[in-house]
Amino acid sequence: MFFYCVEEEIKEIKKQLNDSFDVESRIIVKNNQKIGLIYLKSMTDGKVFSESIYKVINEFDGELTNENLLNKVIISNDVAEINKEEVVQKILDGCVIVLTGLSEKFVSSEIQKYPQRTPSEPPTTPVINGPREGFTEDIKTNITLLRRRFYSKDLVLTNLSVGRYTKTKIVVAYINGIADKRIVRKIISRLKRIDVDGIIDSYYILECLQERPHSLFKQVGFNEKPDVISAKMLEGRVAIIVDNSPIVLTLPFVIIEDIQNSNDYYANHYYAGYLRIIRIIGLLMAVFGPGLFLSLRLYHYYILPLKYLITISDTTQNIPFTPFIEILFVSLLFQILYEVSLRLPSYLGLATSVVGALILGDTGVKAGLISPPTVIIVALAKIAQYTVPEQNYQITILQFLFLILGGALGIFSIVGGMIYLVQYLTTIDSYTAPYLAPFSPKVDSDLKDAIFKTSFTNMKQRPQSFSNVNKDRME
């Protein structure tokens, strides 16, 4: 008994897909039965389609019912019977839909194929030691990279779809028995509440996951390396994988995570501690350096050694600008050069560096428009902020704010700004994790992997700075 006309059903499906040019359909007539095939040719592997569906349907001698198609005919790992309401979404996901006319249901076979990047070393996180794999834009590849590190049934993957038009796939991943289920439920609940036209990248959902969405400070961890994400999941964190993005998000997040680096865990722990101190010095130099230098020049020059004061006086006496305008101009110049270098083609990058360093910098000093000490201080601050590249955006804004404070009221306003900054950071809480943990509040066990890192065998407990179920990682 026929339940529908194959031709009419194909026309109806094409109409729902707005008759897009890449919607392909075929009708096979076999034993007086019409079999319809409809799919997106832009997302379908033509070779697999020919071998696994078209050819085997033509060669099958029995009746082409849904049951026979599922069990005897179609050669595919992902073949299923679906309802009429699911047809359009399955086609958009890259499936081939088979219509027999003998059942109210349809047969779906996934044979999608689209351009994708192979896992390689991430450009933003170069590797000295350790794995050289990085996440890609394909969510299936990213899940595979995690699965390769967790041969365990306790790896839980929860699938969501977000975005009215994009229907972006989002996977929430965690280790059952380690991650706190309350945190998992909270993350999933926030993701389900997102009602937006589309999600293009993982950064689109950052504000929706943050406890304080309008705060300057980063409250969600992110990384491109599977080994880093796996290590965080083993500590009890939850990973959020977004399709079409190589950036995987993690929660809860504490600021000390950005002081740490994956290379620290593949090197001697004494050397790792030394590098973390260097990063903290670089962070402080980047945030407070220009503002402190300006306040010393304007208000507290008597603190400086006499010889250094004389040197600064000699190099700045003919500068036509005030110290504040001068340092602001140099900072703006460096920021412009940075923005240009990001957007210029790679073959013009060297030319930009030469123009910026030699012509603008050296010529500006020789012409008496800017002084050498100002160029050196600003350059050091700009270079130092990349010791913690994950905090680059926040550092840039803080650097500008402390520059204004230093020029307005001197070192006293900088100290006041530092006190307010620390006080504000202590009020941020990210999914049970105090932002400044393990320092405020002090968590003794977590200090083993804070500024100074102890050996791996001494870190027998998981972080206590945030909630997790299983505290012990090693007997």
Buried (B, 14 or more C-beta within 10 A) or exposed (E): EEEBBBBEBBEBBBEEBEEEEEBBBBEBEBEEBBBBBBBBEBBBBEEBBEEBBBEBBEEBEEEBBBBBBBEEBBEBEEBBBBEEEBBEEBBEBBBBBBBBBBBEBBBBBBBBBEEEEEBEEBEEBEBEEBBEBBBBBBBEBBBEBBBEBBEEEEBBEBEBBBBEEBBBBBBBBBBEEBBBEEBBEBBBEBBEEBEBEEBEBBBBBBBBBBBBEEBEBBBBBBBBBBBBBBBBBBBBBBBBBBBBBBBBBBBBBBBBBBBBBBBBBBBEBEEBBEBBEEBBEBBEBBBBBBBBBBBBBBBBEEEBEEEEBEBBEEBBEEBEBEBBEBBBBBBEBBBEBEEBBEEEEEEEEEEEEEBBEEEBBEEBBEEEBBBBBBBEBBBBBBEBBEBBEBBEEBBBEBBBBBBBBBBBBBBEBBEEBBEEBEEEBBEBBBBBBBBBBBBEEEBEBBBBBBBBBBEEEEBEBBBBBBBBEEEEBEE
